[in-house]
Every structure is written in C-alpha cells, then in structure tokens.
Amino acid sequence: MDQLLIRGGRSLQGEIVISGAKNAALPELCAALLTDEPVRLLNVPRLRDVGTTLVLLRNMGVQADWCGLRGEPGDDAVLIDASRVAEPVAPYELVKTMRASILVLGPLLARFGKATVSLPGGCAIGSRPVDQHIKGLQAMGAQITVEHGNIVATSAGRLQGARITTDMVTVTGTENLLMAAALAEGETVLENAAQEPEVVDLAEMLIAMGARIEGHGTSRIRIQGVERLHAPREPHRIVPDRIETGTFICAVAATGGDVLLKNARPDHLDAVLDKLREAGVQLDIGADSIRVRGNGRLKAVSFRTSEYPAFPTDMQAQFMALNCIAEGAAKVTETIFENRFMHVNELMRLGARIEVDGHTALIQGVSQLSGATVMATDLRASASLVIAGLVAQGETTVDRIYHLDRGYDRMEEKLRAVGADIERVKA
C-alpha cells in the first residue's frame, strides 16, 4: 500500500496547472451513455475514480479509452462510444468503491428503459442516501425496486416529464435526474436543484448534445425532453477543479509560498477566496489564474459549510489545516455530512489543538506542528493531512493515500515541482 512521505518546512514556489474537475468528469463520462455516437471529453483528470468509471463503462460493453499516452498530445482526452451496450448493469464489485457510480442509473434508464445498479459505497463521511434519485425517477414513470442490494429500474416506453422537488439539495441527484429528463417525453422541472459549477458544466455538455435545458446554475432547472441526443460537435472540455484549486491555495498559504495556479476558475471559488483573504492570504486573480502568496502567520477564520455558492464541505478539512497553524481561534461548523471531522484526530497527532462538539470544531492555532505518521480516512481528509505535513517539523507519513488518488491528479508530482519534499513510498 502506498504512503506519502513529507519532510516539512519548505516554502512552495512556482506554477501549478489545475486539472479537470473530478465532480464534473464523473457525470459527464456517464452522460455519454445517452447517445450512440462517440463522445470525446477533454481535460479529464487522471484519478482513481475516473479509472473506476471507465472500467464500469467497459464492463457494460462500452468503448472507453484514453486518447493518448501520458505526456503525449491527447493525454487528458477520453473517447466514450456507447453504441453497443451489452448489459445495462453496474455490479457491486465496481460500485462499492465509488458512490458516483449511481450516475449511470438515469442515463441507462432513459436510453434503454432498464438498469440494474448496486447500492453505492465510497468515502465513509456520512449518510448520502439515494432515495432522492429513486423518488425523482419514479415521478417520471419508472418502476423501481431494491433487490439483493441492487436498484432495479425499468420503464415501459420513454420516461415522462414531471415536476420534481427533492427533499434536500443533492448534487448527484440533480445530475441523475437532469440526464434522465434530457430523453424524457415532455417537460421536467427540477426544484431545489443543486447549483454547483459541475452541474452547470454537465448541463452545458448536454445542451451541446442536443438537450433543451434552461435554468442550470439556479435552484429551478427546466428540461424539454428530446427523442435523441448526439455527440457534441466539438469535444467537451471539462471545467477546472475548484476543490483542487482551493486545496493548493491552502497548501501555498500554509507554507508561506508564492505560486501561480493556472487553468483555474476563480469565479467558482468566491466563498473560499473571501475566507482566504480574511485569513491574510494575498491573492491576485486573473481570468483563468490565481497567484497565491503567503504573508507571514495567518489569522484563524471561522466558517460554516453549506451548499454552493456558500463555503463547500469539500474544502472544510483543508481550511481547518490552515487554521491549525494560524494565529487565534476559529470555529468550523459542518452542515452537510455528519462524519466529516474524522481528520481531526489525525491533525491532533501532528500537534493541532482542536475540540469537537457535535457538528462544530473549535481550533486554537499553534505556532508549529510536528511530523508523525497519520492515516487518511477520506478524500478531503487526505488533502488536509498533506497540507499539515508540508508545514510540520520533521517527517510526516500519510497512510492510506488511495483516498487521495480518488480525487487528486498526481498531487505529489505537482507539489514536488514547486519545491515540496514529498515522495510516494511503499509501506
């Protein structure tokens, strides 16, 4: 099993190119199931979850291949040809490692009238029920049962447009229903829809495929179903990863570095950038770039996670790592996932001072962390431990980094290129 070995205390200097967004790539790979024409995606990140999705698609009989080898033109391009789907089934062996596998349910049901998808797994950060997906598809006329751990869905003819109000804001639920509605008969209205940039990017891809969608980026999305979708006339380029961007900003700020982040979308990070400025981080914002400069010891900043456009839960752990070495005290309130403080005990092994009371963590900044062996518990927790390790005195070993590989494209290579002393080692 791989680990990351970090020798802390180095300031980061140079440039980092941001990869495509994991949370846009996964639904957009699944969206290719909606057409029998080959779909080409650009700016696809090299992630474990992307690899799992490609294997899942191939398991159905779909051609799903990288268009070039690493380092060659087309390195970040993927070609999906779903003209021959042998069996619309997503088995437990593949789905158990990645909750986003549920995103094949809507496209398969809409195009083929049937789908069998195992109930999903993924990071153990709290309950993320799929009942909203099922409820929405049933409103569109699908017959759905849960049998032996599988969601078994069928539709007699085309799905029917419906007005669907989800009980909570759900990103994957919005995406699944959006894809299904694109091929439904009549109008579908999604109320309480997720507004994340990745949802908008998916909608833009579907529009390029011939879908009729309005209101994406707001809480109400209207979809006029069409009989058939085609491949985008030009390859769709996946939006830059705002969470990777925010993670590297925290890493640079924590080390007092000076790094230019390229291929970024600053407009997708307003809430995070505001808090970083409040902490004392110097940010120079360009149209597609962010220059980050640490400016002495930072100030601890309180924040509360919520749905986009508020502060994202996916940045909570990384910003907490920043607060651990900041001056003063801060309160962090997590409102999205009930188990998303599992990184706290590991940060405390490095010398952080944190108290947890229910959904709130109280952080008292310390002047220095010290290296230790820590264990990653989920994707974003992994990133917080890397940030803490970059500033800790001595050596930090981060174990179970397969979580990190699920959502960060060659993170240690990007950090090493800007001066970090970090390497991947075998346990």
C-alpha positions as CSV (number, residue, x, y, z in Angstrom):
1,M,0.0,0.0,0.0
2,D,1.4,3.4,-1.0
3,Q,2.1,6.2,1.5
4,L,3.3,9.8,1.2
5,L,6.5,10.7,3.0
6,I,6.7,14.5,3.6
7,R,9.6,16.4,5.0
8,G,8.0,19.7,6.1
9,G,9.2,23.3,6.3
10,R,9.7,24.1,2.6
11,S,8.1,27.2,1.0
12,L,6.3,26.4,-2.3
13,Q,7.4,28.4,-5.3
14,G,6.5,28.2,-9.0
15,E,3.5,27.2,-11.1
16,I,0.8,24.5,-10.8
17,V,-1.6,23.6,-13.6
18,I,-5.1,22.7,-12.3
19,S,-6.7,19.6,-13.6
20,G,-10.2,19.0,-14.8
21,A,-12.9,18.6,-12.1
22,K,-13.5,15.2,-10.7
23,N,-17.1,16.1,-9.8
24,A,-17.7,17.1,-13.4
25,A,-15.8,14.3,-15.1
26,L,-17.7,11.5,-13.5
27,P,-21.3,12.6,-14.5
28,E,-20.0,13.6,-17.9
29,L,-18.5,10.2,-18.6
30,C,-21.9,8.7,-17.6
31,A,-23.7,11.2,-19.9
32,A,-22.0,9.6,-22.9
33,L,-24.4,6.7,-22.3
34,L,-27.2,8.9,-23.6
35,T,-26.1,8.7,-27.2
36,D,-24.9,6.0,-29.6
37,E,-22.4,8.4,-31.1
38,P,-18.8,8.6,-29.9
39,V,-18.2,11.3,-27.3
40,R,-14.8,12.9,-26.7
41,L,-14.0,14.7,-23.4
42,L,-11.0,16.9,-22.9
43,N,-9.3,18.0,-19.6
44,V,-10.1,14.6,-18.0
45,P,-8.2,14.2,-14.7
46,R,-6.1,11.1,-14.1
47,L,-7.9,9.9,-11.0
48,R,-8.7,6.5,-9.4
49,D,-12.4,7.4,-9.6
50,V,-12.1,8.2,-13.3
51,G,-10.4,4.9,-13.9
52,T,-13.1,3.1,-12.0
53,T,-15.8,4.8,-14.1
54,L,-14.0,3.7,-17.3
55,V,-13.9,0.1,-16.1
56,L,-17.6,0.3,-15.1
57,L,-18.5,1.5,-18.6
58,R,-16.3,-1.1,-20.3
59,N,-18.0,-3.8,-18.2
60,M,-21.2,-2.8,-19.9
61,G,-19.7,-3.2,-23.3
62,V,-18.9,0.5,-23.9
63,Q,-15.7,1.5,-25.6
64,A,-14.0,3.8,-23.0
65,D,-10.4,4.7,-23.7
66,W,-7.8,7.4,-23.1
67,C,-7.0,9.0,-26.5
68,G,-3.2,9.4,-25.8
69,L,-0.5,8.2,-23.5
70,R,0.8,10.3,-20.6
71,G,2.9,13.1,-21.8
72,E,1.6,12.9,-25.4
73,P,-1.0,15.1,-27.1
74,G,-4.4,13.9,-26.1
75,D,-3.1,12.8,-22.7
76,D,-6.2,14.3,-21.0
77,A,-8.7,13.2,-23.6
78,V,-11.1,10.2,-23.3
79,L,-13.3,8.7,-26.0
80,I,-16.6,7.1,-25.0
81,D,-18.5,5.0,-27.6
82,A,-21.8,3.6,-26.1
83,S,-23.2,2.4,-29.4
84,R,-23.0,-1.2,-28.2
85,V,-24.1,-1.5,-24.6
86,A,-24.2,-5.3,-23.9
87,E,-25.9,-5.1,-20.4
88,P,-27.1,-2.0,-18.5
89,V,-25.7,-3.3,-15.2
90,A,-23.4,-1.7,-12.6
91,P,-22.2,-4.5,-10.3
92,Y,-21.3,-4.3,-6.6
93,E,-17.7,-5.1,-7.3
94,L,-17.2,-1.8,-9.0
95,V,-19.9,0.4,-7.4
96,K,-18.7,-0.4,-3.8
97,T,-15.6,1.8,-4.2
98,M,-17.3,4.9,-5.6
99,R,-20.7,6.5,-4.8
100,A,-20.7,8.3,-8.1
101,S,-21.4,5.0,-9.8
102,I,-25.1,5.8,-9.1
103,L,-24.8,8.3,-12.0
104,V,-25.2,5.6,-14.6
105,L,-28.8,4.9,-13.4
106,G,-30.5,7.9,-15.0
107,P,-28.8,7.6,-18.4
108,L,-29.2,3.8,-18.7
109,L,-32.9,4.0,-17.7
110,A,-33.6,6.9,-20.1
111,R,-31.9,5.3,-23.1
112,F,-32.6,1.6,-22.7
113,G,-35.6,1.5,-20.4
114,K,-33.9,-0.6,-17.8
115,A,-30.9,-0.5,-15.4
116,T,-29.6,-2.5,-12.5
117,V,-27.2,-0.6,-10.3
118,S,-25.8,-1.8,-7.0
119,L,-26.3,0.4,-4.0
120,P,-23.1,2.5,-3.8
121,G,-20.2,2.8,-1.5
122,G,-17.4,5.4,-1.3
123,C,-16.0,7.6,1.5
124,A,-17.3,7.0,4.9
125,I,-18.1,10.6,5.7
126,G,-21.8,10.2,6.4
127,S,-25.2,9.3,5.1
128,R,-25.7,10.2,1.4
129,P,-29.0,8.4,0.6
130,V,-30.0,7.6,-3.0
131,D,-33.7,7.8,-2.2
132,Q,-34.0,11.2,-3.9
133,H,-32.7,9.7,-7.1
134,I,-35.3,6.9,-6.9
135,K,-38.1,9.3,-5.9
136,G,-37.4,11.5,-8.9
137,L,-37.2,8.7,-11.4
138,Q,-40.4,7.2,-10.1
139,A,-42.1,10.5,-10.6
140,M,-41.0,10.2,-14.2
141,G,-42.8,6.9,-14.5
142,A,-40.0,4.4,-13.7
143,Q,-40.7,1.2,-11.8
144,I,-38.0,0.7,-9.2
145,T,-37.4,-2.0,-6.6
146,V,-34.4,-2.7,-4.4
147,E,-33.5,-6.4,-4.7
148,H,-30.4,-8.1,-3.1
149,G,-28.6,-4.8,-2.7
150,N,-29.4,-3.7,-6.3
151,I,-31.6,-0.9,-7.6
152,V,-33.6,-2.5,-10.3
153,A,-35.3,0.1,-12.6
154,T,-37.5,-0.4,-15.6
155,S,-39.6,1.9,-17.8
156,A,-42.4,1.0,-20.2
157,G,-41.5,3.3,-23.1
158,R,-40.0,6.7,-22.6
159,L,-39.8,8.3,-19.2
160,Q,-42.3,11.1,-18.8
161,G,-41.6,14.7,-17.8
162,A,-42.6,15.7,-14.3
163,R,-42.2,18.4,-11.6
164,I,-39.7,17.1,-9.1
165,T,-38.9,18.7,-5.8
166,T,-36.1,17.0,-3.8
167,D,-36.2,16.9,0.0
168,M,-32.7,18.2,0.1
169,V,-30.2,19.8,-2.3
170,T,-28.4,16.8,-3.8
171,V,-25.7,17.2,-6.5
172,T,-25.7,13.7,-7.8
173,G,-29.4,13.5,-7.6
174,T,-29.8,16.7,-9.7
175,E,-27.3,15.3,-12.2
176,N,-29.0,11.9,-12.5
177,L,-32.4,13.4,-13.0
178,L,-31.1,16.0,-15.4
179,M,-29.6,13.3,-17.6
180,A,-32.8,11.2,-17.4
181,A,-35.0,14.2,-18.2
182,A,-33.0,15.0,-21.3
183,L,-34.5,12.0,-23.1
184,A,-37.9,12.0,-21.4
185,E,-41.1,12.9,-23.1
186,G,-42.4,16.4,-22.2
187,E,-41.1,18.9,-19.7
188,T,-39.3,18.2,-16.5
189,V,-38.8,20.8,-13.8
190,L,-36.3,20.2,-11.1
191,E,-37.0,22.2,-8.0
192,N,-34.4,22.7,-5.2
193,A,-31.8,21.7,-7.7
194,A,-28.0,21.9,-6.9
195,Q,-26.3,25.0,-8.3
196,E,-22.7,23.7,-8.3
197,P,-20.5,24.6,-11.3
198,E,-20.1,20.9,-12.1
199,V,-23.9,20.7,-12.5
200,V,-23.8,23.7,-14.9
201,D,-20.9,22.1,-16.8
202,L,-22.9,18.9,-17.2
203,A,-25.9,20.8,-18.5
204,E,-23.7,22.7,-21.0
205,M,-22.4,19.3,-22.3
206,L,-26.0,18.0,-22.6
207,I,-27.0,21.1,-24.5
208,A,-24.1,20.6,-26.9
209,M,-25.5,17.1,-27.4
210,G,-28.9,18.5,-28.4
211,A,-30.7,18.7,-25.0
212,R,-33.0,21.6,-24.2
213,I,-32.2,22.9,-20.8
214,E,-32.8,26.2,-19.0
215,G,-32.1,27.5,-15.6
216,H,-28.9,25.5,-14.8
217,G,-27.0,27.3,-12.1
218,T,-30.2,28.2,-10.3
219,S,-32.5,26.2,-8.0
220,R,-35.0,25.5,-10.7
221,I,-34.0,23.7,-13.9
222,R,-36.4,23.2,-16.8
223,I,-35.7,20.4,-19.3
224,Q,-37.7,19.8,-22.5
225,G,-37.1,16.2,-23.4
226,V,-35.9,15.2,-26.9
227,E,-36.1,11.8,-28.6
228,R,-32.4,11.5,-29.3
229,L,-29.1,13.1,-28.3
230,H,-25.9,13.2,-30.4
231,A,-22.2,13.7,-29.6
232,P,-21.1,17.3,-29.1
233,R,-19.9,18.8,-32.4
234,E,-16.7,19.8,-30.6
235,P,-15.1,17.8,-27.8
236,H,-16.4,19.0,-24.5
237,R,-13.7,20.4,-22.2
238,I,-14.3,19.6,-18.5
239,V,-14.3,22.6,-16.2
240,P,-11.2,23.1,-13.9
241,D,-11.4,21.5,-10.5
242,R,-12.3,24.2,-8.0
243,I,-11.6,21.9,-5.0
244,E,-8.1,21.1,-6.3
245,T,-7.6,24.8,-6.8
246,G,-8.7,25.6,-3.2
247,T,-6.5,22.8,-1.8
248,F,-3.4,24.1,-3.5
249,I,-4.1,27.6,-2.3
250,C,-4.3,26.4,1.2
251,A,-1.0,24.5,0.8
252,V,0.8,27.5,-0.6
253,A,-0.6,29.8,2.0
254,A,0.3,27.4,4.8
255,T,3.9,27.3,3.7
256,G,4.3,31.0,3.1
257,G,4.9,30.3,-0.6
258,D,4.4,32.1,-3.9
259,V,2.7,30.0,-6.6
260,L,0.7,30.8,-9.8
261,L,-2.2,28.4,-10.3
262,K,-3.0,28.2,-14.0
263,N,-6.1,26.8,-15.8
264,A,-8.3,27.8,-12.8
265,R,-11.8,29.2,-12.5
266,P,-11.6,31.8,-9.7
267,D,-15.3,32.7,-10.1
268,H,-16.2,29.2,-8.8
269,L,-14.5,29.8,-5.5
270,D,-15.9,33.1,-4.3
271,A,-16.7,31.9,-0.7
272,V,-13.4,30.2,-0.3
273,L,-11.4,33.2,-1.6
274,D,-13.2,35.6,0.7
275,K,-12.2,33.5,3.7
276,L,-8.6,33.2,2.5
277,R,-8.4,37.0,2.2
278,E,-9.8,37.3,5.7
279,A,-7.1,35.0,6.9
280,G,-4.5,37.3,5.3
281,V,-3.6,35.3,2.2
282,Q,-2.6,37.6,-0.7
283,L,-4.5,36.7,-3.9
284,D,-4.0,38.1,-7.4
285,I,-7.0,37.0,-9.5
286,G,-6.8,36.6,-13.3
287,A,-9.4,35.4,-15.7
288,D,-8.1,31.8,-15.5
289,S,-5.4,32.1,-12.9
290,I,-4.7,32.8,-9.2
291,R,-1.4,33.9,-7.8
292,V,-1.2,32.9,-4.1
293,R,1.3,34.5,-1.7
294,G,1.6,33.7,2.0
295,N,2.0,36.8,4.1
296,G,3.5,35.9,7.4
297,R,1.5,34.0,10.0
298,L,-2.2,33.8,9.0
299,K,-5.2,34.7,11.1
300,A,-7.7,31.9,12.2
301,V,-11.0,32.3,10.4
302,S,-14.4,30.8,11.3
303,F,-16.7,29.4,8.7
304,R,-19.8,27.3,8.1
305,T,-20.2,24.8,5.2
306,S,-23.3,24.8,3.1
307,E,-24.5,24.2,-0.5
308,Y,-23.0,26.2,-3.4
309,P,-22.4,29.1,-3.6
310,A,-21.6,29.0,0.1
311,F,-18.4,27.5,1.6
312,P,-18.1,24.0,0.2
313,T,-17.9,21.0,2.6
314,D,-15.2,19.6,0.2
315,M,-12.9,22.5,1.4
316,Q,-13.6,22.2,5.1
317,A,-10.7,19.8,6.1
318,Q,-8.1,21.7,4.0
319,F,-9.1,25.1,5.5
320,M,-9.1,23.5,9.0
321,A,-5.4,22.5,8.4
322,L,-4.7,26.2,7.7
323,N,-6.5,27.3,10.9
324,C,-4.4,24.8,12.9
325,I,-1.2,26.9,12.4
326,A,-2.9,30.3,12.3
327,E,-3.0,33.0,15.0
328,G,-6.0,32.9,17.2
329,A,-9.1,30.7,17.4
330,A,-11.7,29.7,14.9
331,K,-15.0,27.8,14.9
332,V,-15.8,25.5,12.0
333,T,-19.4,24.3,11.5
334,E,-20.1,21.3,9.2
335,T,-23.7,21.2,8.0
336,I,-23.5,18.7,5.1
337,F,-22.1,15.4,6.3
338,E,-22.3,14.2,9.9
339,N,-19.0,12.3,9.9
340,R,-16.7,14.8,8.2
341,F,-14.5,15.6,11.2
342,M,-12.6,12.3,11.0
343,H,-9.4,14.1,10.1
344,V,-9.4,16.0,13.5
345,N,-7.7,13.2,15.5
346,E,-5.0,12.8,12.8
347,L,-4.3,16.5,12.8
348,M,-4.1,16.4,16.6
349,R,-1.4,13.7,16.2
350,L,0.7,16.4,14.5
351,G,0.2,18.8,17.4
352,A,-3.0,20.6,16.4
353,R,-5.4,21.8,19.2
354,I,-9.0,21.0,18.2
355,E,-12.1,20.3,20.2
356,V,-15.2,18.8,18.5
357,D,-18.7,19.4,19.8
358,G,-21.2,17.7,17.6
359,H,-21.1,19.5,14.2
360,T,-18.7,22.2,15.4
361,A,-14.9,22.1,15.7
362,L,-13.1,24.7,17.8
363,I,-9.5,25.2,16.6
364,Q,-6.8,27.1,18.6
365,G,-3.9,27.9,16.3
366,V,-0.4,26.7,17.3
367,S,2.9,28.2,16.1
368,Q,4.3,24.8,14.9
369,L,3.2,21.3,14.1
370,S,5.5,18.3,14.4
371,G,5.7,15.3,12.0
372,A,4.1,12.0,12.7
373,T,2.5,9.0,11.0
374,V,-1.1,9.8,10.2
375,M,-3.9,7.9,8.5
376,A,-6.2,9.3,5.8
377,T,-9.9,8.5,6.4
378,D,-11.5,10.0,3.2
379,L,-10.6,12.0,0.2
380,R,-10.5,15.6,1.5
381,A,-9.1,14.5,4.9
382,S,-6.2,13.1,3.0
383,A,-5.5,16.6,1.5
384,S,-5.7,18.2,4.9
385,L,-3.0,15.9,6.2
386,V,-0.8,16.6,3.3
387,I,-1.1,20.4,3.9
388,A,-0.3,19.9,7.6
389,G,2.6,17.7,6.7
390,L,4.1,20.4,4.4
391,V,4.4,22.8,7.4
392,A,5.2,20.3,10.2
393,Q,8.7,20.0,11.5
394,G,10.4,16.7,10.6
395,E,8.9,13.8,8.7
396,T,5.2,13.1,8.2
397,T,3.9,9.8,6.7
398,V,0.4,9.8,5.3
399,D,-1.0,6.3,5.1
400,R,-4.0,5.0,3.1
401,I,-3.5,7.6,0.3
402,Y,-5.7,5.6,-2.1
403,H,-8.3,8.0,-0.8
404,L,-6.2,10.9,-2.1
405,D,-5.8,9.2,-5.5
406,R,-9.5,9.1,-5.9
407,G,-9.7,12.9,-6.3
408,Y,-6.3,14.5,-6.9
409,D,-4.4,14.2,-10.2
410,R,-0.8,13.3,-9.3
411,M,-0.8,15.6,-6.3
412,E,2.7,14.7,-5.1
413,E,4.2,15.4,-8.5
414,K,2.6,18.8,-8.7
415,L,3.8,19.7,-5.2
416,R,7.3,18.4,-5.8
417,A,7.5,20.6,-8.9
418,V,7.0,23.7,-6.7
419,G,9.6,22.7,-4.1
420,A,7.9,20.3,-1.7
421,D,9.9,17.5,-0.3
422,I,7.3,14.8,-0.8
423,E,7.5,11.3,-2.3
424,R,5.3,8.2,-2.7
425,V,6.7,5.2,-0.9
426,K,5.6,1.6,-0.4
427,A,4.5,0.7,3.1
